[in-house]
Structures are given as C-alpha cells and as structure tokens.
Amino acid sequence: MNSKIIKEYKDFVWGRHSKRNTRLTYTDHARVMLELIGKPLKDVTQHDVDRYVQKCLETKKTNGNSIRFWSIRQFLKWAKRDDLVLPKINPVDAGKLALNEDEANKILSTVESLSPLHRLVFYLEYDAIRRPSEIRKLKLTDRYRDMLSYEGKTGIKPVIMTERLQRAWEDYLKFRPIPVTEEDSKYLILTEGSYFRGRYSRCNSMVNRIIKEVCMLSKIEIPQGETASNYLIKRTTITLQLKDCPDPKIVMQQAGHTKLGTTMKYNRIDEKHIKEYLNVFEHKSDNINGNRDIDKHKKLL
C-alpha cells in the first residue's frame, strides 16, 4: 500500500545519515505508523494520526515516543504532509544512578588483575566513554599514537587515550587470537571462544558480558534498582570527570557528544560532592574576605 513511498524515503534517509541503526529507526517509525493506520499516506487524516498517537502514549514509554514522534514528523515533512501534526514530547530523565567514588576505585583496583581483554574493554568504556557497538567495531587503524577515532552517532569522532588504556591496548595485542580471515584481521577485538575464535564479534553481548564480570569480580555495591551495565559505568565516569574537570566541554568532547546538555544528562552528582564543594567554596570565600580586611588595614596605616 505504502511500500513505494517508504522505499523512496528509505533512499532519502540512507543518503543523509551514516549510522545504519539511525537510518533503520527513522524508516521503521514511518512504516509502522502507516501499517497501523492501514491507509495510503494520501488518505491519512489528522484523526488517524491522533488515534495512532493515543495508542503510543498508552503502550510506549515517554522517551521512546519522543524520538518516534520526532522521526515521523521528519517523514511527514519530507512527504509534504505538513497538515498532519504529532505532539512534541521532551525526553525525561530516567533517574538512573551512578557508582560513588569509593565503588569506582574498587573496580579500578580489581580490573588491573584481570585478563588483557577485560582491561581493554573496561578502559574503552570507562576512560574513552565508548558505547558497546563502538568498542566491538574498533579497527587497528583507528588508533594513531594516543588518539583514537571511531564512528559515533554524529560521525567520526576523536578521543584521547589515557596511559592505562594505551597499556591495555598493547597488552591485549600480545594475546589477541589469530584472525580467521583478512576481514577479521582489521578489527581490534576478536572472539576468544573455541568455535568462533579469531572472528570479529557481530553483537554487543561480549562487551556487556565483560562489564558485568568486572563489576561482579570487584564486589561493588550497585545502587538499588540498577544493574551492572555499560550505562552504569558511563554515568559513573562522566559524573566523576565532571566533578574534577575545570571545563565540562572537555568531558563532552571525550564522550563524543555535540551538545553539553547531552553530557550533563549523565551527571549524577550526589549530596557528598555538593557538601565538599560548598565547604571548599566557603573556605575560599573566607580567605578572600580575610585578605580584603588585611588590605583595608594596610591602606589605613
């Protein structure tokens, strides 16, 4: 019914977005809406769209609807159906927590005693703030000295490698499985299992498994309601870096974000950090006021 226009839109999206998942998501949102409505796009009315929106609001989560409605609006704009309106929904903070500094130090202490693969994957997540898909897709040629390039959501991004990440990279290469094919040899991380040993991993399960194992072996106390995942590590490292970094834009660049607001969404500063900051701020204020009193006294003399 709408297969022709969806195909045309797919070709349009394919030429504008480099990430495959992004292209599929945008196309699928438009396709699913039209399938549920069950009419050719030229016959779709505002009432049909309102019924679809109501169903999504009742059955889908807020953040999912936020991107869903946004991508459908882009599709309708492309299809010159601006008369059809979908609501704008702002994403909400899910309130996920991060590890405190003590628990983070436990992990950093434990990971040094683990395998080269565990250390490499963890530091790519913790120091370089990489997503699981970006970690498994890393190629040997993506590194130049202490710089690492990767394909993120918004294109090719550079990231500076810490010294411990560089060491973990070099140590892993000493034990890296022999690649099965020439294509496998291009990728940094290869599967270590017996059946697929030496093959490039095509799913994120390996990265997720290693993060869970590192957390489990560290015997850390995970915040209530949270799970040991790459998102927990990502929130933790961004929170701790923002606490000490003089310029939050440095953390933004390291995280591969184009907007500072995106980085700040991962910030989970706790009450202890707030109190420490206020105590330091109060101490600095007292020193400034004290120096001013001394200067006034000197002028009077």
Stockholm file with secondary structure:
# STOCKHOLM 1.0

chainA/1-301         MNSKIIKEYKDFVWGRHSKRNTRLTYTDHARVMLELIGKPLKDVTQHDVDRYVQKCLETKKTNGNSIRFWSIRQFLKWAKRDDLVLPKINPVDAGKLALNEDEANKILSTVESLSPLHRLVFYLEYDAIRRPSEIRKLKLTDRYRDMLSYEGKTGIKPVIMTERLQRAWEDYLKFRPIPVTEEDSKYLILTEGSYFRGRYSRCNSMVNRIIKEVCMLSKIEIPQGETASNYLIKRTTITLQLKDCPDPKIVMQQAGHTKLGTTMKYNRIDEKHIKEYLNVFEHKSDNINGNRDIDKHKKLL
#=GR chainA/1-301 SS CCHHHHHHHHHHHHTTCCCHHHHHHHHHHHHHHHHHHTSCGGGCCHHHHHHHHHHHHHHSCHHHHHHHHHHHHHHHHHTTCTTSCCCCCCCCCCCCCCCCHHHHHHHHHHHTTSCHHHHHHHHHHHTSCCCHHHHHTCBGGGEETTEEEEEETTEEEEEECCHHHHHHHHHHHHHCCCCSSTTGGGBSCBCCSSSSTTSBCCSTHHHHHHHHHHHHHHTCCCCTTCCSSHHHHHHHHHHHHHHHCSCHHHHHHHTTCSSHHHHHTTCCCCHHHHHHHHHHHHHHHHHHHHHHHHHHHHHHC
#=GC SS_cons         CCHHHHHHHHHHHHTTCCCHHHHHHHHHHHHHHHHHHTSCGGGCCHHHHHHHHHHHHHHSCHHHHHHHHHHHHHHHHHTTCTTSCCCCCCCCCCCCCCCCHHHHHHHHHHHTTSCHHHHHHHHHHHTSCCCHHHHHTCBGGGEETTEEEEEETTEEEEEECCHHHHHHHHHHHHHCCCCSSTTGGGBSCBCCSSSSTTSBCCSTHHHHHHHHHHHHHHTCCCCTTCCSSHHHHHHHHHHHHHHHCSCHHHHHHHTTCSSHHHHHTTCCCCHHHHHHHHHHHHHHHHHHHHHHHHHHHHHHC
//
